[in-house]
Amino acid sequence: MVVQHSDTVGLAAYRTLFTHSAEGVLFCTRDGRITAVNPAACAMLDMTAEEICSLGRDGLVDQEDPRWQIAVAERERTGSAVGVARLRRGDGRYMEIEMTASQFRAEDGAAQTCCILHDMTGRMAIERELEELSARLLQLSRGDELTGFQNRRGLVASGTQLLQVADRRHAPVHALFVDVGNVQALNERLGHHAGDAALQAVARALSVTFRKHDVLARIGGTQFLALTLQLEESDHAIMTGRIRDHLDAPDTRAFVGAPVEVCCGWTTRPGGDRTSLEDLIARSDWAMLESRAGRQADFGPFQAG
């Protein structure tokens, strides 16, 4: 790459570049006065050149943005700096600007700074959109769209965290395994919407029974798991009763179109126990199967452990 001397290019060429550049350009003195502003900078900041010059550097930058102090220190140390920080717009709002600042000596020998401004708004909007998309994809990978609960992958992440909290506090973990027994029959008799409604009704029953910080997951086609701390084993029957009441409510029956048949099984991981999450799921599943075998005749459509 060959760099021509300024005398060869001519001052008019630099004036043309300053005027027609797509990037904003500011010239500042060492004490913060802004001496020249190009049209692109005016459009970017939504102010006239006179308004920008009257503000000066200190009126233009967001003084509460710590990145400015870092950039100024870098410029003083090395003669140039590149960074992102906030500049004031004409409407009083601040916008993110990527700035390249370089010091030079004017013809009279005075130190000046040339600042090249690049509007980050479009790039930041794209980055936010990508972040939201990434979060959505993560949610989809860990969540169940039908019920809004976590899926088994999400359960592994949040359930492991809950067990870690329990281990630190030496607290027991209570697990409830729920299986919806008549989804297939509902699908065959009333259509798949009825089976989906039954799963949604069970999810709603669990949501109103457990607390926001408890872990609720749909871990299989008709299977749900709830993990919670700070319960007494005597609370198991009370909470199972709340689930029963919700599923037996007229509004729930009308929503599904028929009674919802479920079987529940509780198990407890005592404080100090180091049973893994998978083993805890298996134990609660076994408790549900025992409940189904032992109490089906007693509880009819609703099987509770």
Backbone bond lengths (Angstrom), bond angles and torsions (degrees), N, CA, C in turn:
res aa  C-N    CA-C-N  psi(-1)  N-CA   C-N-CA  omega(-1)  CA-C   N-CA-C  phi
1 M - - - 1.454 - - 1.521 108.67 -
2 V 1.345 117.33 127.63 1.453 122.59 -179.18 1.521 108.97 -104.37
3 V 1.333 116.96 124.74 1.454 121.93 178.51 1.517 108.40 -101.73
4 Q 1.345 117.47 118.51 1.447 121.95 -179.59 1.526 110.50 -80.78
5 H 1.312 116.85 149.72 1.463 122.60 176.79 1.515 109.23 -68.89
6 S 1.351 117.29 148.40 1.455 121.60 -177.89 1.519 112.45 -59.73
7 D 1.321 117.81 -32.27 1.462 119.92 179.74 1.524 110.94 -63.62
8 T 1.341 115.51 -31.61 1.457 119.82 -179.97 1.520 110.98 -72.42
9 V 1.355 115.46 -43.47 1.468 120.19 -179.25 1.527 110.05 -70.65
10 G 1.304 116.52 -44.22 1.455 119.99 179.95 1.508 112.15 98.19
11 L 1.309 116.49 145.83 1.464 122.13 -177.97 1.518 111.76 -64.42
12 A 1.316 117.53 -31.94 1.469 120.53 -179.87 1.527 111.14 -61.58
13 A 1.315 116.24 -35.36 1.462 119.62 179.00 1.524 110.80 -64.26
14 Y 1.322 117.84 -39.86 1.460 120.71 179.24 1.514 111.29 -69.93
15 R 1.352 117.20 -34.23 1.463 119.92 175.19 1.528 110.19 -64.18
16 T 1.321 116.11 -40.55 1.469 120.50 178.49 1.526 110.72 -64.31
17 L 1.324 116.31 -43.74 1.461 120.54 178.65 1.518 110.55 -61.67
18 F 1.351 117.83 -43.11 1.456 123.20 179.35 1.523 110.65 -61.87
19 T 1.329 116.38 -42.84 1.465 120.82 -174.93 1.524 112.49 -73.37
20 H 1.320 116.83 -39.19 1.463 120.28 -170.58 1.529 113.81 -105.40
21 S 1.301 118.32 3.50 1.467 120.36 179.19 1.525 110.88 -62.45
22 A 1.329 115.68 140.30 1.468 120.24 175.68 1.517 111.87 -75.21
23 E 1.320 117.39 -17.38 1.456 121.90 177.73 1.526 109.33 -92.81
24 G 1.323 115.29 148.14 1.446 118.99 176.11 1.520 110.89 -72.01
25 V 1.333 116.78 143.61 1.459 121.61 179.57 1.522 108.84 -132.79
26 L 1.332 116.46 129.03 1.461 122.85 175.18 1.523 108.14 -125.00
27 F 1.344 116.11 144.60 1.456 121.42 169.65 1.522 108.19 -115.80
28 C 1.335 115.89 129.76 1.458 121.28 -176.27 1.524 109.89 -127.54
29 T 1.337 115.14 148.64 1.454 119.85 171.96 1.522 108.93 -86.65
30 R 1.306 115.69 171.53 1.466 120.28 -177.08 1.522 112.09 -62.92
31 D 1.357 116.58 -32.23 1.462 119.56 -178.65 1.526 113.05 -85.86
32 G 1.331 118.01 4.74 1.459 120.49 172.80 1.507 115.76 101.04
33 R 1.339 118.15 0.30 1.462 119.02 175.86 1.529 109.99 -73.11
34 I 1.328 115.89 138.19 1.463 121.25 176.22 1.520 107.10 -95.91
35 T 1.319 116.30 121.04 1.463 120.83 -173.19 1.521 113.68 -102.74
36 A 1.320 118.56 -20.26 1.466 120.62 -179.40 1.527 109.55 -155.20
37 V 1.327 115.95 142.47 1.474 122.59 -178.66 1.517 108.02 -138.99
38 N 1.310 117.71 132.16 1.462 118.70 179.37 1.534 111.09 -89.92
39 P 1.336 118.60 164.86 1.473 121.86 -177.23 1.528 113.44 -57.29
40 A 1.325 117.55 -36.75 1.474 119.49 -179.25 1.519 111.05 -62.53
41 A 1.332 118.03 -39.16 1.458 121.40 177.84 1.519 110.66 -66.71
42 C 1.341 116.90 -38.74 1.459 120.49 177.72 1.530 110.78 -61.75
43 A 1.339 116.30 -44.65 1.466 120.20 179.39 1.516 110.83 -65.72
44 M 1.318 117.10 -39.77 1.454 122.04 -178.79 1.521 111.34 -63.34
45 L 1.331 116.84 -42.50 1.460 121.88 -175.71 1.525 112.87 -95.48
46 D 1.341 116.13 -3.19 1.465 121.33 177.74 1.526 111.59 58.51
47 M 1.345 116.22 44.78 1.460 122.51 177.01 1.520 108.61 -144.14
48 T 1.338 115.29 159.32 1.454 119.28 173.40 1.522 109.30 -77.63
49 A 1.328 116.23 164.65 1.461 120.20 177.86 1.522 110.80 -60.84
50 E 1.350 116.29 -37.97 1.466 119.97 179.01 1.526 111.01 -63.42
51 E 1.317 117.46 -41.13 1.470 120.78 -179.76 1.527 110.70 -65.18
52 I 1.328 116.07 -42.07 1.463 119.75 179.93 1.523 110.34 -65.35
53 C 1.333 116.25 -43.99 1.468 119.64 179.88 1.524 111.23 -64.06
54 S 1.339 116.90 -36.68 1.461 119.32 -179.97 1.520 112.18 -67.58
55 L 1.325 116.98 -30.22 1.475 120.21 177.31 1.520 111.07 -70.71
56 G 1.313 116.35 -39.66 1.452 119.89 -174.55 1.520 110.83 72.92
57 R 1.323 115.18 173.80 1.466 119.48 -177.23 1.522 111.94 -60.24
58 D 1.347 117.62 -44.71 1.458 120.40 -175.45 1.523 112.14 -67.22
59 G 1.342 117.74 -29.86 1.452 120.06 177.74 1.508 113.14 -82.50
60 L 1.313 116.40 -16.98 1.453 120.61 -176.98 1.525 112.52 -89.72
61 V 1.327 116.87 -34.80 1.459 119.72 -176.18 1.520 110.18 -87.27
62 D 1.331 115.91 156.15 1.463 122.29 173.35 1.524 107.96 -81.43
63 Q 1.333 115.59 107.65 1.460 119.76 -174.26 1.520 112.53 -66.90
64 E 1.349 117.02 -18.85 1.468 120.12 -179.92 1.530 112.45 -87.32
65 D 1.317 116.53 -2.82 1.464 120.41 178.92 1.531 108.40 -86.81
66 P 1.338 118.36 110.38 1.467 120.55 -175.97 1.526 113.61 -65.98
67 R 1.312 117.44 -14.84 1.458 119.90 -178.97 1.528 111.71 -67.31
68 W 1.345 116.85 -24.40 1.462 118.76 178.47 1.519 111.32 -65.92
69 Q 1.334 115.93 -44.15 1.462 118.65 -179.98 1.526 111.36 -61.38
70 I 1.325 115.87 -37.11 1.467 120.29 178.52 1.532 109.90 -65.40
71 A 1.344 116.43 -43.71 1.462 120.32 -178.82 1.525 111.35 -66.23
72 V 1.346 116.61 -42.15 1.465 120.16 179.86 1.524 110.67 -63.44
73 A 1.335 116.37 -42.81 1.460 120.00 178.97 1.524 111.16 -62.61
74 E 1.319 117.08 -40.13 1.462 121.19 178.47 1.532 110.76 -65.98
75 R 1.332 116.13 -41.08 1.464 119.13 179.24 1.529 111.29 -64.74
76 E 1.358 117.11 -41.14 1.455 120.39 179.64 1.528 111.49 -66.52
77 R 1.327 115.34 -32.46 1.464 119.65 -176.70 1.518 111.93 -79.53
78 T 1.322 117.34 -39.82 1.471 120.38 -172.37 1.522 114.02 -115.24
79 G 1.333 117.20 -12.87 1.458 119.88 -176.79 1.508 113.99 92.85
80 S 1.331 117.76 -7.64 1.469 120.84 178.52 1.525 108.93 -153.69
81 A 1.326 115.54 161.33 1.472 120.43 179.40 1.523 108.54 -157.41
82 V 1.325 115.88 148.09 1.458 123.16 175.51 1.517 107.49 -131.68
83 G 1.327 117.07 131.27 1.459 119.18 179.37 1.511 111.34 -173.36
84 V 1.333 114.46 177.10 1.458 122.12 179.33 1.518 108.29 -117.71
85 A 1.341 116.55 133.68 1.455 121.46 177.77 1.524 108.65 -158.64
86 R 1.320 116.70 -177.39 1.465 121.12 -174.03 1.531 111.70 -101.68
87 L 1.345 115.75 136.80 1.460 123.78 173.61 1.521 109.45 -121.04
88 R 1.304 115.01 149.93 1.461 121.03 -178.55 1.524 111.10 -80.08
89 R 1.337 116.22 138.45 1.454 122.80 173.52 1.530 109.98 -95.71
90 G 1.315 114.80 172.72 1.451 119.51 179.79 1.514 113.90 -65.17
91 D 1.347 117.76 -27.49 1.466 120.54 179.17 1.521 112.83 -85.34
92 G 1.341 117.22 5.86 1.456 121.00 177.66 1.516 114.44 92.42
93 R 1.333 116.87 -13.83 1.463 119.64 177.76 1.524 109.89 -79.05
94 Y 1.334 114.95 162.65 1.464 120.18 177.88 1.519 109.51 -108.90
95 M 1.312 115.88 147.47 1.456 121.19 178.81 1.529 109.58 -129.65
96 E 1.327 115.16 152.00 1.457 120.91 179.28 1.537 109.55 -78.55
97 I 1.321 115.94 126.70 1.459 122.62 -178.36 1.527 109.40 -127.00
98 E 1.319 116.24 133.59 1.461 120.40 169.39 1.533 107.52 -90.85
99 M 1.320 115.44 123.53 1.459 120.00 -173.81 1.520 111.29 -122.58
100 T 1.321 115.37 137.27 1.460 122.42 170.15 1.526 107.23 -114.58
101 A 1.305 116.89 118.00 1.469 121.82 -177.12 1.520 109.80 -115.95
102 S 1.329 116.23 132.99 1.473 121.74 179.33 1.524 109.41 -135.05
103 Q 1.321 116.50 133.60 1.457 121.30 176.89 1.527 110.50 -87.20
104 F 1.335 114.99 147.58 1.463 120.19 176.03 1.527 107.85 -153.41
105 R 1.296 115.97 170.79 1.453 121.96 177.93 1.534 109.17 -104.65
106 A 1.328 115.44 127.83 1.456 119.93 176.12 1.525 109.75 -73.50
107 E 1.327 116.78 174.54 1.461 120.56 -177.90 1.525 112.69 -60.88
108 D 1.373 116.06 -29.48 1.458 118.76 178.44 1.521 112.52 -85.25
109 G 1.339 117.04 3.40 1.453 121.20 178.07 1.511 114.73 90.36
110 A 1.352 117.85 -5.83 1.468 120.87 -179.19 1.531 110.41 -73.41
111 A 1.346 115.65 142.51 1.466 120.60 178.30 1.524 109.77 -75.89
112 Q 1.321 115.66 130.53 1.456 121.38 176.92 1.530 109.14 -133.67
113 T 1.315 113.80 164.90 1.461 119.79 178.85 1.513 109.41 -125.84
114 C 1.317 116.45 132.10 1.463 122.68 173.63 1.526 107.89 -101.37
115 C 1.333 117.05 123.51 1.468 121.85 -178.34 1.523 109.84 -114.89
116 I 1.295 116.34 122.57 1.465 122.34 175.81 1.520 107.45 -99.56
117 L 1.338 117.01 123.95 1.463 122.25 -175.21 1.524 110.44 -108.37
118 H 1.316 114.89 134.44 1.468 121.09 176.06 1.515 108.41 -125.55
119 D 1.328 116.45 123.23 1.469 122.27 -178.75 1.531 109.76 -69.39
120 M 1.332 115.70 122.43 1.466 120.85 -178.48 1.523 113.15 -93.63
121 T 1.347 117.16 -0.87 1.465 120.19 -172.07 1.519 111.84 -57.17
122 G 1.345 117.07 -48.91 1.461 119.97 -178.35 1.510 112.07 -63.83
123 R 1.340 116.21 -44.52 1.462 119.48 -178.65 1.521 110.83 -66.04
124 M 1.357 117.04 -39.05 1.460 119.40 179.72 1.517 111.49 -68.17
125 A 1.339 116.51 -34.48 1.468 119.53 176.86 1.527 110.33 -63.75
126 I 1.325 115.77 -41.74 1.473 120.00 177.48 1.524 110.14 -64.27
127 E 1.339 116.74 -42.86 1.461 120.27 179.97 1.525 111.13 -63.31
128 R 1.358 116.86 -40.94 1.463 119.43 177.55 1.518 111.14 -64.06
129 E 1.344 115.73 -40.51 1.461 119.52 178.66 1.526 110.63 -62.98
130 L 1.329 116.42 -40.78 1.463 120.03 178.68 1.521 110.85 -66.66
131 E 1.349 116.88 -38.93 1.462 120.29 178.10 1.527 110.70 -63.88
132 E 1.345 115.79 -42.91 1.463 119.69 178.68 1.522 111.00 -64.43
133 L 1.341 115.49 -39.75 1.462 119.26 178.06 1.518 110.51 -64.85
134 S 1.333 116.21 -41.99 1.460 119.95 179.11 1.521 110.83 -62.83
135 A 1.352 115.75 -42.56 1.467 119.10 178.54 1.523 110.91 -64.23
136 R 1.340 115.94 -38.59 1.457 120.07 179.07 1.521 110.84 -65.49
137 L 1.324 116.84 -43.47 1.463 120.26 178.48 1.524 110.78 -63.26
138 L 1.347 116.85 -38.84 1.457 119.98 177.55 1.517 110.26 -64.56
139 Q 1.345 115.59 -41.54 1.457 119.17 178.64 1.521 111.10 -62.60
140 L 1.339 115.40 -42.43 1.455 118.84 179.42 1.523 111.47 -65.06
141 S 1.335 116.36 -36.02 1.463 119.41 -178.79 1.525 111.15 -71.17
142 R 1.338 116.38 -22.86 1.470 120.17 -177.86 1.519 112.78 -112.31
143 G 1.335 117.20 -0.64 1.451 119.49 -173.90 1.514 113.40 -121.81
144 D 1.331 115.03 161.05 1.453 123.10 177.89 1.524 107.88 -107.20
145 E 1.327 117.30 117.32 1.463 120.96 -173.92 1.518 112.35 -66.44
146 L 1.317 118.60 -33.26 1.464 120.45 -175.49 1.525 111.37 -68.01
147 T 1.325 117.44 -43.85 1.467 120.74 -173.67 1.520 113.54 -104.68
148 G 1.326 117.45 -17.22 1.457 119.52 -174.36 1.515 113.28 81.54
149 F 1.331 117.48 -2.67 1.458 121.37 177.82 1.532 110.05 -79.71
150 Q 1.324 115.20 169.55 1.450 119.85 170.94 1.533 109.48 -71.97
151 N 1.336 114.86 152.24 1.456 118.16 172.30 1.530 108.50 -92.37
152 R 1.317 116.61 -170.43 1.464 118.63 -176.03 1.533 111.82 -63.67
153 R 1.324 116.59 -35.61 1.467 119.33 178.21 1.527 110.47 -64.70
154 G 1.340 115.94 -42.62 1.453 119.06 177.22 1.516 111.77 -65.49
155 L 1.332 116.37 -36.00 1.462 120.32 178.39 1.523 111.15 -62.18
156 V 1.323 117.08 -39.00 1.465 120.13 179.63 1.529 109.89 -59.72
157 A 1.342 116.49 -42.63 1.464 119.99 -178.49 1.519 111.76 -70.40
158 S 1.340 117.27 -54.30 1.462 119.78 -175.26 1.527 111.90 -75.51
159 G 1.333 116.81 -34.24 1.465 119.41 178.44 1.518 111.93 -66.16
160 T 1.334 116.84 -38.76 1.467 120.58 176.88 1.517 110.77 -62.28
161 Q 1.336 116.80 -41.22 1.462 120.52 177.65 1.518 111.07 -62.97
162 L 1.341 117.07 -42.21 1.463 120.05 179.20 1.521 111.03 -62.54
163 L 1.328 117.57 -41.71 1.467 120.19 178.08 1.522 111.56 -64.23
164 Q 1.329 116.96 -35.47 1.461 120.02 177.45 1.518 111.29 -65.14
165 V 1.333 116.41 -39.94 1.471 120.26 175.99 1.523 109.69 -62.94
166 A 1.321 116.32 -43.79 1.461 120.39 179.63 1.530 111.19 -61.17
167 D 1.322 116.64 -39.88 1.465 120.29 -179.96 1.524 110.79 -65.28
168 R 1.334 116.65 -40.26 1.472 119.26 179.97 1.524 111.30 -66.72
169 R 1.328 116.31 -34.33 1.461 120.73 -177.02 1.530 112.50 -93.79
170 H 1.326 116.10 -3.02 1.465 121.01 -176.06 1.533 109.52 55.93
171 A 1.341 115.57 43.53 1.465 121.58 -174.39 1.521 110.87 -107.95
172 P 1.321 117.82 149.23 1.461 120.78 176.17 1.520 111.40 -74.48
173 V 1.324 116.01 150.07 1.457 123.05 175.49 1.520 108.04 -112.88
174 H 1.316 116.28 130.67 1.464 121.72 179.29 1.521 108.77 -108.72
175 A 1.333 116.02 130.92 1.462 121.52 -178.00 1.521 109.71 -122.46
176 L 1.325 115.22 132.21 1.462 121.43 175.94 1.519 108.61 -117.43
177 F 1.324 115.48 122.53 1.463 122.34 177.11 1.527 107.29 -103.15
178 V 1.334 117.28 128.80 1.465 122.46 -178.74 1.520 108.49 -125.67
179 D 1.321 115.37 131.22 1.464 120.47 175.56 1.521 108.37 -123.27
180 V 1.333 116.47 129.79 1.465 121.87 179.13 1.523 107.36 -90.03
181 G 1.346 115.41 116.04 1.457 119.28 -167.64 1.510 116.36 -86.83
182 N 1.338 118.69 -21.08 1.469 118.53 -171.79 1.521 113.58 -116.66
183 V 1.337 117.87 26.55 1.467 120.06 178.82 1.522 111.16 -63.23
184 Q 1.328 117.46 -44.33 1.458 120.09 -179.09 1.525 111.01 -62.70
185 A 1.329 116.15 -41.69 1.463 119.54 179.18 1.526 111.11 -64.11
186 L 1.333 116.29 -39.36 1.465 119.45 177.80 1.519 110.96 -65.00
187 N 1.326 116.04 -41.30 1.468 119.78 178.57 1.522 111.31 -60.22
188 E 1.331 116.37 -42.71 1.463 120.57 -176.84 1.519 112.04 -72.89
189 R 1.354 116.34 -35.07 1.463 119.88 -174.91 1.520 112.91 -87.95
190 L 1.352 116.68 -39.38 1.462 120.02 -172.92 1.528 113.93 -118.29
191 G 1.322 116.49 -9.48 1.458 119.56 -177.26 1.520 111.02 105.92
192 H 1.329 115.63 162.07 1.460 120.57 -174.55 1.520 112.65 -64.97
193 H 1.315 117.09 -23.59 1.460 118.31 178.29 1.521 111.07 -63.43
194 A 1.333 116.87 -31.81 1.466 120.01 179.74 1.524 111.06 -70.04
195 G 1.357 116.32 -41.58 1.459 119.11 176.56 1.516 111.57 -62.54
196 D 1.354 116.67 -42.28 1.459 119.74 176.89 1.522 110.97 -62.55
197 A 1.340 116.53 -40.35 1.461 120.52 179.35 1.526 110.91 -63.03
198 A 1.330 117.34 -36.56 1.462 120.50 178.76 1.524 110.59 -64.24
199 L 1.326 116.78 -43.37 1.467 120.70 178.16 1.525 110.62 -64.02
200 Q 1.331 116.98 -40.46 1.451 120.08 178.04 1.524 111.63 -66.46
201 A 1.334 116.46 -35.92 1.462 120.23 178.54 1.525 110.92 -65.70
202 V 1.326 117.15 -40.62 1.465 120.19 177.57 1.525 110.18 -65.70
203 A 1.316 117.00 -41.21 1.458 120.31 177.46 1.524 110.43 -59.98
204 R 1.319 116.46 -42.66 1.465 120.15 178.76 1.525 110.90 -64.65
205 A 1.328 116.96 -40.76 1.468 120.46 178.91 1.525 111.28 -61.97
206 L 1.328 116.60 -40.83 1.464 120.07 177.69 1.534 110.92 -68.09
207 S 1.318 116.33 -37.67 1.461 119.98 -178.14 1.524 111.67 -64.41
208 V 1.325 117.50 -39.99 1.469 120.04 -178.40 1.518 111.43 -81.03
209 T 1.326 117.03 -14.52 1.465 120.36 -179.82 1.517 111.44 -90.61
210 F 1.313 117.11 -39.52 1.464 121.15 -178.06 1.524 110.66 -95.99
211 R 1.340 115.22 171.02 1.463 121.19 -177.70 1.523 110.89 -92.70
212 K 1.337 114.94 165.71 1.462 120.21 -175.77 1.522 112.24 -61.71
213 H 1.339 117.17 -34.15 1.459 118.94 -176.33 1.529 112.46 -88.01
214 D 1.332 117.69 -0.31 1.460 119.78 173.95 1.531 109.59 -75.13
215 V 1.315 116.33 159.66 1.466 121.46 -178.58 1.526 108.87 -98.47
216 L 1.329 116.09 121.03 1.462 122.21 179.84 1.519 108.74 -122.07
217 A 1.309 117.03 131.10 1.462 120.23 -175.83 1.521 110.63 -145.50
218 R 1.329 114.56 146.17 1.457 120.96 167.31 1.515 105.83 -100.17
219 I 1.322 116.48 111.37 1.454 120.54 -169.53 1.524 113.14 -103.72
220 G 1.318 117.16 -3.51 1.458 121.63 177.54 1.513 108.45 -158.58
221 G 1.309 116.63 -176.73 1.455 119.47 -177.76 1.513 113.73 -55.22
222 T 1.334 116.99 -46.32 1.473 121.20 -178.56 1.520 111.68 -121.85
223 Q 1.316 118.26 13.04 1.464 121.74 -171.34 1.525 111.97 -113.57
224 F 1.325 114.74 137.63 1.459 122.70 179.62 1.524 109.35 -127.23
225 L 1.321 115.23 153.56 1.458 120.45 175.30 1.522 108.77 -137.27
226 A 1.326 115.36 138.18 1.466 121.70 174.64 1.519 108.36 -124.02
227 L 1.340 116.15 135.21 1.457 122.67 177.12 1.521 108.54 -121.27
228 T 1.316 116.59 135.51 1.452 119.97 -178.35 1.515 110.68 -150.62
229 L 1.325 115.69 156.82 1.456 123.28 174.42 1.530 108.90 -112.42
230 Q 1.309 115.69 173.33 1.463 122.91 171.10 1.524 112.47 58.97
231 L 1.309 116.01 47.43 1.459 121.83 172.31 1.520 109.18 -121.49
232 E 1.304 115.45 160.19 1.462 121.94 166.87 1.527 107.35 -102.80
233 E 1.311 116.60 150.80 1.466 118.18 179.82 1.528 111.24 -62.12
234 S 1.331 116.71 -25.30 1.462 119.65 176.65 1.527 111.98 -67.43
235 D 1.348 116.78 -17.72 1.465 120.35 178.00 1.519 112.34 -76.19
236 H 1.329 117.62 -16.77 1.456 119.92 -176.67 1.526 111.53 -57.33
237 A 1.331 116.29 -49.48 1.464 119.85 -177.81 1.526 111.12 -65.32
238 I 1.344 116.76 -36.14 1.461 120.40 179.60 1.524 110.01 -63.67
239 M 1.328 116.38 -45.75 1.456 119.71 -178.14 1.524 111.44 -69.62
240 T 1.340 116.84 -36.55 1.461 119.47 175.12 1.520 110.18 -61.63
241 G 1.330 116.59 -38.58 1.462 120.66 177.69 1.519 112.32 -63.38
242 R 1.327 116.54 -37.40 1.468 119.39 178.31 1.533 110.65 -65.11
243 I 1.331 115.00 -40.07 1.462 118.78 177.41 1.523 109.54 -62.61
244 R 1.347 116.85 -43.45 1.459 120.99 179.59 1.527 110.45 -60.65
245 D 1.339 115.95 -45.67 1.466 119.15 -178.53 1.526 111.61 -60.53
246 H 1.320 116.02 -39.98 1.461 118.66 -179.24 1.529 110.99 -66.75
247 L 1.325 116.44 -42.99 1.463 119.45 -178.07 1.524 112.05 -72.11
248 D 1.333 117.16 -27.12 1.461 120.34 178.37 1.521 113.20 -85.15
249 A 1.334 117.93 -7.51 1.461 121.16 -177.48 1.523 110.54 -63.98
250 P 1.345 117.27 144.22 1.478 120.32 -179.64 1.527 113.46 -55.94
251 D 1.338 116.91 -38.17 1.465 119.12 -179.65 1.525 111.33 -63.10
252 T 1.345 116.18 -38.72 1.460 119.70 179.50 1.524 110.82 -68.20
253 R 1.313 116.21 -43.40 1.473 119.40 178.99 1.526 110.87 -62.58
254 A 1.331 116.23 -38.65 1.464 119.38 178.76 1.527 110.82 -67.94
255 F 1.323 116.73 -36.86 1.465 121.07 -179.81 1.526 110.69 -65.45
256 V 1.328 117.14 -43.16 1.463 121.24 -177.65 1.519 111.43 -81.02
257 G 1.342 115.42 -38.72 1.455 120.32 -175.97 1.508 113.11 98.81
258 A 1.335 117.15 -1.16 1.465 122.43 -178.88 1.529 107.64 -170.48
259 P 1.358 118.25 164.50 1.466 119.90 176.03 1.524 111.08 -63.37
260 V 1.327 115.94 151.04 1.459 122.51 178.00 1.517 108.54 -103.01
261 E 1.324 116.85 124.66 1.457 121.91 -179.32 1.531 109.72 -99.69
262 V 1.329 116.25 119.56 1.458 120.02 178.60 1.516 109.72 -132.68
263 C 1.321 113.79 158.31 1.458 120.93 174.12 1.527 107.38 -128.90
264 C 1.343 116.68 135.82 1.465 121.72 -174.76 1.526 110.66 -121.75
265 G 1.315 115.37 147.34 1.462 120.78 174.97 1.524 110.85 -142.07
266 W 1.328 116.42 125.96 1.465 122.23 178.90 1.529 110.67 -100.06
267 T 1.311 115.27 147.33 1.464 120.74 168.23 1.515 108.20 -146.82
268 T 1.321 116.41 157.92 1.463 121.46 -176.57 1.522 109.72 -127.17
269 R 1.297 116.09 134.79 1.476 123.49 172.52 1.530 105.80 -101.41
270 P 1.324 118.11 104.70 1.468 120.54 -174.37 1.532 112.11 -62.34
271 G 1.326 116.00 157.11 1.450 120.38 174.83 1.520 110.65 -58.56
272 G 1.304 117.32 135.12 1.457 121.37 -176.68 1.504 113.75 90.29
273 D 1.337 117.59 -16.84 1.466 121.74 176.67 1.525 108.30 -73.26
274 R 1.313 117.28 144.29 1.462 120.91 179.92 1.526 111.51 -116.55
275 T 1.319 116.95 30.06 1.456 120.53 176.01 1.524 109.93 -57.27
276 S 1.316 116.74 134.44 1.468 120.58 -178.88 1.524 110.50 -71.36
277 L 1.325 115.18 165.25 1.460 119.91 178.91 1.517 110.94 -61.76
278 E 1.330 118.01 -44.80 1.459 120.60 -179.27 1.520 111.38 -61.77
279 D 1.332 116.64 -40.69 1.467 119.41 178.29 1.526 111.02 -67.14
280 L 1.338 116.21 -36.17 1.464 119.67 178.27 1.525 110.47 -65.45
281 I 1.331 117.34 -39.71 1.464 121.11 176.26 1.523 110.02 -62.92
282 A 1.326 116.39 -43.91 1.470 120.27 -179.11 1.525 110.82 -63.95
283 R 1.332 117.48 -40.40 1.471 120.66 179.55 1.518 110.98 -65.68
284 S 1.326 117.45 -40.61 1.466 119.68 179.80 1.533 110.41 -70.73
285 D 1.322 117.30 -33.64 1.465 121.31 175.21 1.534 109.38 -62.92
286 W 1.315 116.30 -44.01 1.463 120.14 178.88 1.535 111.18 -63.78
287 A 1.337 116.14 -38.29 1.465 119.76 177.60 1.525 110.59 -63.21
288 M 1.341 116.95 -38.05 1.462 120.53 177.53 1.522 110.58 -65.03
289 L 1.345 117.33 -42.56 1.466 120.44 -179.90 1.525 111.09 -65.00
290 E 1.330 117.36 -38.91 1.461 120.51 176.41 1.520 110.82 -64.18
291 S 1.332 115.97 -39.68 1.456 119.73 178.19 1.521 111.04 -63.59
292 R 1.322 116.03 -41.10 1.461 120.08 179.67 1.523 110.48 -63.89
293 A 1.322 116.46 -43.13 1.467 119.98 -177.70 1.524 111.63 -69.60
294 G 1.339 117.06 -37.44 1.458 120.36 -173.00 1.495 115.68 -90.01
295 R 1.365 118.40 -21.58 1.458 118.32 -170.61 1.517 114.15 -127.06
296 Q 1.291 118.01 9.11 1.451 120.81 -177.11 1.529 111.54 -57.85
297 A 1.305 117.01 -44.26 1.456 119.49 -178.29 1.525 111.56 -67.61
298 D 1.339 116.76 -32.81 1.459 120.07 -176.28 1.526 112.50 -75.32
299 F 1.341 116.88 -37.59 1.455 119.13 -171.86 1.520 113.85 -100.84
300 G 1.297 119.30 -8.03 1.456 121.01 177.60 1.517 111.17 65.00
301 P 1.351 116.82 -132.67 1.463 119.63 -176.11 1.521 113.35 -60.96
302 F 1.356 116.18 -34.06 1.472 119.01 -177.52 1.508 109.77 -100.82
303 Q 1.321 116.65 113.93 1.462 121.08 -178.64 1.514 108.27 -101.31
304 A 1.302 118.69 120.27 1.468 122.39 -177.64 1.500 111.87 -123.58
305 G 1.347 114.43 134.90 1.440 118.35 175.96 1.493 111.25 -93.58
